[in-house]
């Protein structure tokens, strides 16, 4: 049986490792949902309208989350 990913654990990684990186570029991130091993987030501010947002989502957000929480299968932008 798969271990449930705790929303608080995801929020902690976002707050400590992802949000500062995004805020430095005028953006932010909102955790929308943790459903089994899929994480749904929304990039906001400058990151929400940036043409590079999908790259940020994959190479930044998803990579960092998986580094700290290997059980995560994917991160989806909404």
Phi and psi restraints in degrees (range 20) as a CNS / XPLOR table:
assign (resid 1 and name C) (resid 2 and name N)
       (resid 2 and name CA) (resid 2 and name C) 1.0 -72.6 20.0 2
assign (resid 2 and name N) (resid 2 and name CA)
       (resid 2 and name C) (resid 3 and name N) 1.0 143.5 20.0 2
assign (resid 2 and name C) (resid 3 and name N)
       (resid 3 and name CA) (resid 3 and name C) 1.0 -77.6 20.0 2
assign (resid 3 and name N) (resid 3 and name CA)
       (resid 3 and name C) (resid 4 and name N) 1.0 136.8 20.0 2
assign (resid 3 and name C) (resid 4 and name N)
       (resid 4 and name CA) (resid 4 and name C) 1.0 -72.9 20.0 2
assign (resid 4 and name N) (resid 4 and name CA)
       (resid 4 and name C) (resid 5 and name N) 1.0 133.5 20.0 2
assign (resid 4 and name C) (resid 5 and name N)
       (resid 5 and name CA) (resid 5 and name C) 1.0 -81.8 20.0 2
assign (resid 5 and name N) (resid 5 and name CA)
       (resid 5 and name C) (resid 6 and name N) 1.0 123.1 20.0 2
assign (resid 5 and name C) (resid 6 and name N)
       (resid 6 and name CA) (resid 6 and name C) 1.0 -76.4 20.0 2
assign (resid 6 and name N) (resid 6 and name CA)
       (resid 6 and name C) (resid 7 and name N) 1.0 130.3 20.0 2
assign (resid 6 and name C) (resid 7 and name N)
       (resid 7 and name CA) (resid 7 and name C) 1.0 -60.1 20.0 2
assign (resid 7 and name N) (resid 7 and name CA)
       (resid 7 and name C) (resid 8 and name N) 1.0 -38.1 20.0 2
assign (resid 7 and name C) (resid 8 and name N)
       (resid 8 and name CA) (resid 8 and name C) 1.0 -64.8 20.0 2
assign (resid 8 and name N) (resid 8 and name CA)
       (resid 8 and name C) (resid 9 and name N) 1.0 -33.8 20.0 2
assign (resid 8 and name C) (resid 9 and name N)
       (resid 9 and name CA) (resid 9 and name C) 1.0 -67.1 20.0 2
assign (resid 9 and name N) (resid 9 and name CA)
       (resid 9 and name C) (resid 10 and name N) 1.0 -41.8 20.0 2
assign (resid 9 and name C) (resid 10 and name N)
       (resid 10 and name CA) (resid 10 and name C) 1.0 -64.3 20.0 2
assign (resid 10 and name N) (resid 10 and name CA)
       (resid 10 and name C) (resid 11 and name N) 1.0 -45.1 20.0 2
assign (resid 10 and name C) (resid 11 and name N)
       (resid 11 and name CA) (resid 11 and name C) 1.0 -60.9 20.0 2
assign (resid 11 and name N) (resid 11 and name CA)
       (resid 11 and name C) (resid 12 and name N) 1.0 -38.6 20.0 2
assign (resid 11 and name C) (resid 12 and name N)
       (resid 12 and name CA) (resid 12 and name C) 1.0 -63.7 20.0 2
assign (resid 12 and name N) (resid 12 and name CA)
       (resid 12 and name C) (resid 13 and name N) 1.0 -44.9 20.0 2
assign (resid 12 and name C) (resid 13 and name N)
       (resid 13 and name CA) (resid 13 and name C) 1.0 -64.0 20.0 2
assign (resid 13 and name N) (resid 13 and name CA)
       (resid 13 and name C) (resid 14 and name N) 1.0 -42.1 20.0 2
assign (resid 13 and name C) (resid 14 and name N)
       (resid 14 and name CA) (resid 14 and name C) 1.0 -60.9 20.0 2
assign (resid 14 and name N) (resid 14 and name CA)
       (resid 14 and name C) (resid 15 and name N) 1.0 -49.0 20.0 2
assign (resid 14 and name C) (resid 15 and name N)
       (resid 15 and name CA) (resid 15 and name C) 1.0 -63.0 20.0 2
assign (resid 15 and name N) (resid 15 and name CA)
       (resid 15 and name C) (resid 16 and name N) 1.0 -40.7 20.0 2
assign (resid 15 and name C) (resid 16 and name N)
       (resid 16 and name CA) (resid 16 and name C) 1.0 -87.0 20.0 2
assign (resid 16 and name N) (resid 16 and name CA)
       (resid 16 and name C) (resid 17 and name N) 1.0 -32.4 20.0 2
assign (resid 16 and name C) (resid 17 and name N)
       (resid 17 and name CA) (resid 17 and name C) 1.0 -119.9 20.0 2
assign (resid 17 and name N) (resid 17 and name CA)
       (resid 17 and name C) (resid 18 and name N) 1.0 -23.7 20.0 2
assign (resid 17 and name C) (resid 18 and name N)
       (resid 18 and name CA) (resid 18 and name C) 1.0 -106.3 20.0 2
assign (resid 18 and name N) (resid 18 and name CA)
       (resid 18 and name C) (resid 19 and name N) 1.0 -49.0 20.0 2
assign (resid 18 and name C) (resid 19 and name N)
       (resid 19 and name CA) (resid 19 and name C) 1.0 -56.1 20.0 2
assign (resid 19 and name N) (resid 19 and name CA)
       (resid 19 and name C) (resid 20 and name N) 1.0 -44.9 20.0 2
assign (resid 19 and name C) (resid 20 and name N)
       (resid 20 and name CA) (resid 20 and name C) 1.0 -59.3 20.0 2
assign (resid 20 and name N) (resid 20 and name CA)
       (resid 20 and name C) (resid 21 and name N) 1.0 -38.2 20.0 2
assign (resid 20 and name C) (resid 21 and name N)
       (resid 21 and name CA) (resid 21 and name C) 1.0 -63.9 20.0 2
assign (resid 21 and name N) (resid 21 and name CA)
       (resid 21 and name C) (resid 22 and name N) 1.0 -43.7 20.0 2
assign (resid 21 and name C) (resid 22 and name N)
       (resid 22 and name CA) (resid 22 and name C) 1.0 -71.0 20.0 2
assign (resid 22 and name N) (resid 22 and name CA)
       (resid 22 and name C) (resid 23 and name N) 1.0 -40.5 20.0 2
assign (resid 22 and name C) (resid 23 and name N)
       (resid 23 and name CA) (resid 23 and name C) 1.0 -63.7 20.0 2
assign (resid 23 and name N) (resid 23 and name CA)
       (resid 23 and name C) (resid 24 and name N) 1.0 -30.9 20.0 2
assign (resid 23 and name C) (resid 24 and name N)
       (resid 24 and name CA) (resid 24 and name C) 1.0 -61.6 20.0 2
assign (resid 24 and name N) (resid 24 and name CA)
       (resid 24 and name C) (resid 25 and name N) 1.0 -25.2 20.0 2
assign (resid 24 and name C) (resid 25 and name N)
       (resid 25 and name CA) (resid 25 and name C) 1.0 -104.2 20.0 2
assign (resid 25 and name N) (resid 25 and name CA)
       (resid 25 and name C) (resid 26 and name N) 1.0 12.8 20.0 2
assign (resid 25 and name C) (resid 26 and name N)
       (resid 26 and name CA) (resid 26 and name C) 1.0 84.6 20.0 2
assign (resid 26 and name N) (resid 26 and name CA)
       (resid 26 and name C) (resid 27 and name N) 1.0 14.4 20.0 2
assign (resid 26 and name C) (resid 27 and name N)
       (resid 27 and name CA) (resid 27 and name C) 1.0 -116.0 20.0 2
assign (resid 27 and name N) (resid 27 and name CA)
       (resid 27 and name C) (resid 28 and name N) 1.0 -174.2 20.0 2
assign (resid 27 and name C) (resid 28 and name N)
       (resid 28 and name CA) (resid 28 and name C) 1.0 -160.1 20.0 2
assign (resid 28 and name N) (resid 28 and name CA)
       (resid 28 and name C) (resid 29 and name N) 1.0 177.8 20.0 2
assign (resid 28 and name C) (resid 29 and name N)
       (resid 29 and name CA) (resid 29 and name C) 1.0 -141.1 20.0 2
assign (resid 29 and name N) (resid 29 and name CA)
       (resid 29 and name C) (resid 30 and name N) 1.0 143.8 20.0 2
assign (resid 29 and name C) (resid 30 and name N)
       (resid 30 and name CA) (resid 30 and name C) 1.0 -123.6 20.0 2
assign (resid 30 and name N) (resid 30 and name CA)
       (resid 30 and name C) (resid 31 and name N) 1.0 127.1 20.0 2
assign (resid 30 and name C) (resid 31 and name N)
       (resid 31 and name CA) (resid 31 and name C) 1.0 -79.6 20.0 2
assign (resid 31 and name N) (resid 31 and name CA)
       (resid 31 and name C) (resid 32 and name N) 1.0 119.7 20.0 2
assign (resid 31 and name C) (resid 32 and name N)
       (resid 32 and name CA) (resid 32 and name C) 1.0 -93.3 20.0 2
assign (resid 32 and name N) (resid 32 and name CA)
       (resid 32 and name C) (resid 33 and name N) 1.0 -48.1 20.0 2
assign (resid 32 and name C) (resid 33 and name N)
       (resid 33 and name CA) (resid 33 and name C) 1.0 -160.1 20.0 2
assign (resid 33 and name N) (resid 33 and name CA)
       (resid 33 and name C) (resid 34 and name N) 1.0 145.0 20.0 2
assign (resid 33 and name C) (resid 34 and name N)
       (resid 34 and name CA) (resid 34 and name C) 1.0 -116.8 20.0 2
assign (resid 34 and name N) (resid 34 and name CA)
       (resid 34 and name C) (resid 35 and name N) 1.0 109.0 20.0 2
assign (resid 34 and name C) (resid 35 and name N)
       (resid 35 and name CA) (resid 35 and name C) 1.0 -123.6 20.0 2
assign (resid 35 and name N) (resid 35 and name CA)
       (resid 35 and name C) (resid 36 and name N) 1.0 104.4 20.0 2
assign (resid 35 and name C) (resid 36 and name N)
       (resid 36 and name CA) (resid 36 and name C) 1.0 56.0 20.0 2
assign (resid 36 and name N) (resid 36 and name CA)
       (resid 36 and name C) (resid 37 and name N) 1.0 -112.0 20.0 2
assign (resid 36 and name C) (resid 37 and name N)
       (resid 37 and name CA) (resid 37 and name C) 1.0 -111.2 20.0 2
assign (resid 37 and name N) (resid 37 and name CA)
       (resid 37 and name C) (resid 38 and name N) 1.0 19.9 20.0 2
assign (resid 37 and name C) (resid 38 and name N)
       (resid 38 and name CA) (resid 38 and name C) 1.0 -113.1 20.0 2
assign (resid 38 and name N) (resid 38 and name CA)
       (resid 38 and name C) (resid 39 and name N) 1.0 128.7 20.0 2
assign (resid 38 and name C) (resid 39 and name N)
       (resid 39 and name CA) (resid 39 and name C) 1.0 -109.3 20.0 2
assign (resid 39 and name N) (resid 39 and name CA)
       (resid 39 and name C) (resid 40 and name N) 1.0 128.7 20.0 2
assign (resid 39 and name C) (resid 40 and name N)
       (resid 40 and name CA) (resid 40 and name C) 1.0 -109.1 20.0 2
assign (resid 40 and name N) (resid 40 and name CA)
       (resid 40 and name C) (resid 41 and name N) 1.0 127.3 20.0 2
assign (resid 40 and name C) (resid 41 and name N)
       (resid 41 and name CA) (resid 41 and name C) 1.0 -132.3 20.0 2
assign (resid 41 and name N) (resid 41 and name CA)
       (resid 41 and name C) (resid 42 and name N) 1.0 162.7 20.0 2
assign (resid 41 and name C) (resid 42 and name N)
       (resid 42 and name CA) (resid 42 and name C) 1.0 -127.4 20.0 2
assign (resid 42 and name N) (resid 42 and name CA)
       (resid 42 and name C) (resid 43 and name N) 1.0 123.6 20.0 2
assign (resid 42 and name C) (resid 43 and name N)
       (resid 43 and name CA) (resid 43 and name C) 1.0 -81.8 20.0 2
assign (resid 43 and name N) (resid 43 and name CA)
       (resid 43 and name C) (resid 44 and name N) 1.0 133.9 20.0 2
assign (resid 43 and name C) (resid 44 and name N)
       (resid 44 and name CA) (resid 44 and name C) 1.0 -126.8 20.0 2
assign (resid 44 and name N) (resid 44 and name CA)
       (resid 44 and name C) (resid 45 and name N) 1.0 177.2 20.0 2
assign (resid 44 and name C) (resid 45 and name N)
       (resid 45 and name CA) (resid 45 and name C) 1.0 65.2 20.0 2
assign (resid 45 and name N) (resid 45 and name CA)
       (resid 45 and name C) (resid 46 and name N) 1.0 -143.0 20.0 2
assign (resid 45 and name C) (resid 46 and name N)
       (resid 46 and name CA) (resid 46 and name C) 1.0 -61.2 20.0 2
assign (resid 46 and name N) (resid 46 and name CA)
       (resid 46 and name C) (resid 47 and name N) 1.0 -30.6 20.0 2
assign (resid 46 and name C) (resid 47 and name N)
       (resid 47 and name CA) (resid 47 and name C) 1.0 -71.5 20.0 2
assign (resid 47 and name N) (resid 47 and name CA)
       (resid 47 and name C) (resid 48 and name N) 1.0 -28.0 20.0 2
assign (resid 47 and name C) (resid 48 and name N)
       (resid 48 and name CA) (resid 48 and name C) 1.0 -67.6 20.0 2
assign (resid 48 and name N) (resid 48 and name CA)
       (resid 48 and name C) (resid 49 and name N) 1.0 -30.6 20.0 2
assign (resid 48 and name C) (resid 49 and name N)
       (resid 49 and name CA) (resid 49 and name C) 1.0 -110.0 20.0 2
assign (resid 49 and name N) (resid 49 and name CA)
       (resid 49 and name C) (resid 50 and name N) 1.0 5.2 20.0 2
assign (resid 49 and name C) (resid 50 and name N)
       (resid 50 and name CA) (resid 50 and name C) 1.0 -75.1 20.0 2
assign (resid 50 and name N) (resid 50 and name CA)
       (resid 50 and name C) (resid 51 and name N) 1.0 136.7 20.0 2
assign (resid 50 and name C) (resid 51 and name N)
       (resid 51 and name CA) (resid 51 and name C) 1.0 -65.2 20.0 2
assign (resid 51 and name N) (resid 51 and name CA)
       (resid 51 and name C) (resid 52 and name N) 1.0 -17.3 20.0 2
assign (resid 51 and name C) (resid 52 and name N)
       (resid 52 and name CA) (resid 52 and name C) 1.0 -94.9 20.0 2
assign (resid 52 and name N) (resid 52 and name CA)
       (resid 52 and name C) (resid 53 and name N) 1.0 10.9 20.0 2
assign (resid 52 and name C) (resid 53 and name N)
       (resid 53 and name CA) (resid 53 and name C) 1.0 -61.0 20.0 2
assign (resid 53 and name N) (resid 53 and name CA)
       (resid 53 and name C) (resid 54 and name N) 1.0 -35.0 20.0 2
assign (resid 53 and name C) (resid 54 and name N)
       (resid 54 and name CA) (resid 54 and name C) 1.0 -67.8 20.0 2
assign (resid 54 and name N) (resid 54 and name CA)
       (resid 54 and name C) (resid 55 and name N) 1.0 -36.7 20.0 2
assign (resid 54 and name C) (resid 55 and name N)
       (resid 55 and name CA) (resid 55 and name C) 1.0 -66.1 20.0 2
assign (resid 55 and name N) (resid 55 and name CA)
       (resid 55 and name C) (resid 56 and name N) 1.0 -42.7 20.0 2
assign (resid 55 and name C) (resid 56 and name N)
       (resid 56 and name CA) (resid 56 and name C) 1.0 -60.3 20.0 2
assign (resid 56 and name N) (resid 56 and name CA)
       (resid 56 and name C) (resid 57 and name N) 1.0 -42.1 20.0 2
assign (resid 56 and name C) (resid 57 and name N)
       (resid 57 and name CA) (resid 57 and name C) 1.0 -62.4 20.0 2
assign (resid 57 and name N) (resid 57 and name CA)
       (resid 57 and name C) (resid 58 and name N) 1.0 -46.7 20.0 2
assign (resid 57 and name C) (resid 58 and name N)
       (resid 58 and name CA) (resid 58 and name C) 1.0 -77.5 20.0 2
assign (resid 58 and name N) (resid 58 and name CA)
       (resid 58 and name C) (resid 59 and name N) 1.0 -54.3 20.0 2
assign (resid 58 and name C) (resid 59 and name N)
       (resid 59 and name CA) (resid 59 and name C) 1.0 -81.0 20.0 2
assign (resid 59 and name N) (resid 59 and name CA)
       (resid 59 and name C) (resid 60 and name N) 1.0 -20.6 20.0 2
assign (resid 59 and name C) (resid 60 and name N)
       (resid 60 and name CA) (resid 60 and name C) 1.0 -104.9 20.0 2
assign (resid 60 and name N) (resid 60 and name CA)
       (resid 60 and name C) (resid 61 and name N) 1.0 -73.3 20.0 2
assign (resid 60 and name C) (resid 61 and name N)
       (resid 61 and name CA) (resid 61 and name C) 1.0 -61.3 20.0 2
assign (resid 61 and name N) (resid 61 and name CA)
       (resid 61 and name C) (resid 62 and name N) 1.0 -54.9 20.0 2
assign (resid 61 and name C) (resid 62 and name N)
       (resid 62 and name CA) (resid 62 and name C) 1.0 -63.0 20.0 2
assign (resid 62 and name N) (resid 62 and name CA)
       (resid 62 and name C) (resid 63 and name N) 1.0 -43.5 20.0 2
assign (resid 62 and name C) (resid 63 and name N)
       (resid 63 and name CA) (resid 63 and name C) 1.0 -60.2 20.0 2
assign (resid 63 and name N) (resid 63 and name CA)
       (resid 63 and name C) (resid 64 and name N) 1.0 -45.9 20.0 2
assign (resid 63 and name C) (resid 64 and name N)
       (resid 64 and name CA) (resid 64 and name C) 1.0 -66.9 20.0 2
assign (resid 64 and name N) (resid 64 and name CA)
       (resid 64 and name C) (resid 65 and name N) 1.0 -45.4 20.0 2
assign (resid 64 and name C) (resid 65 and name N)
       (resid 65 and name CA) (resid 65 and name C) 1.0 -60.4 20.0 2
assign (resid 65 and name N) (resid 65 and name CA)
       (resid 65 and name C) (resid 66 and name N) 1.0 -43.6 20.0 2
assign (resid 65 and name C) (resid 66 and name N)
       (resid 66 and name CA) (resid 66 and name C) 1.0 -67.3 20.0 2
assign (resid 66 and name N) (resid 66 and name CA)
       (resid 66 and name C) (resid 67 and name N) 1.0 -30.7 20.0 2
assign (resid 66 and name C) (resid 67 and name N)
       (resid 67 and name CA) (resid 67 and name C) 1.0 -63.3 20.0 2
assign (resid 67 and name N) (resid 67 and name CA)
       (resid 67 and name C) (resid 68 and name N) 1.0 -41.9 20.0 2
assign (resid 67 and name C) (resid 68 and name N)
       (resid 68 and name CA) (resid 68 and name C) 1.0 -89.7 20.0 2
assign (resid 68 and name N) (resid 68 and name CA)
       (resid 68 and name C) (resid 69 and name N) 1.0 -26.4 20.0 2
assign (resid 68 and name C) (resid 69 and name N)
       (resid 69 and name CA) (resid 69 and name C) 1.0 -132.8 20.0 2
assign (resid 69 and name N) (resid 69 and name CA)
       (resid 69 and name C) (resid 70 and name N) 1.0 83.0 20.0 2
assign (resid 69 and name C) (resid 70 and name N)
       (resid 70 and name CA) (resid 70 and name C) 1.0 -61.4 20.0 2
assign (resid 70 and name N) (resid 70 and name CA)
       (resid 70 and name C) (resid 71 and name N) 1.0 -18.3 20.0 2
assign (resid 70 and name C) (resid 71 and name N)
       (resid 71 and name CA) (resid 71 and name C) 1.0 -69.7 20.0 2
assign (resid 71 and name N) (resid 71 and name CA)
       (resid 71 and name C) (resid 72 and name N) 1.0 -15.8 20.0 2
assign (resid 71 and name C) (resid 72 and name N)
       (resid 72 and name CA) (resid 72 and name C) 1.0 -67.6 20.0 2
assign (resid 72 and name N) (resid 72 and name CA)
       (resid 72 and name C) (resid 73 and name N) 1.0 129.3 20.0 2
assign (resid 72 and name C) (resid 73 and name N)
       (resid 73 and name CA) (resid 73 and name C) 1.0 -85.8 20.0 2
assign (resid 73 and name N) (resid 73 and name CA)
       (resid 73 and name C) (resid 74 and name N) 1.0 -47.3 20.0 2
assign (resid 73 and name C) (resid 74 and name N)
       (resid 74 and name CA) (resid 74 and name C) 1.0 -157.6 20.0 2
assign (resid 74 and name N) (resid 74 and name CA)
       (resid 74 and name C) (resid 75 and name N) 1.0 161.9 20.0 2
assign (resid 74 and name C) (resid 75 and name N)
       (resid 75 and name CA) (resid 75 and name C) 1.0 -118.9 20.0 2
assign (resid 75 and name N) (resid 75 and name CA)
       (resid 75 and name C) (resid 76 and name N) 1.0 128.5 20.0 2
assign (resid 75 and name C) (resid 76 and name N)
       (resid 76 and name CA) (resid 76 and name C) 1.0 -117.6 20.0 2
assign (resid 76 and name N) (resid 76 and name CA)
       (resid 76 and name C) (resid 77 and name N) 1.0 133.6 20.0 2
assign (resid 76 and name C) (resid 77 and name N)
       (resid 77 and name CA) (resid 77 and name C) 1.0 -87.8 20.0 2
assign (resid 77 and name N) (resid 77 and name CA)
       (resid 77 and name C) (resid 78 and name N) 1.0 138.4 20.0 2
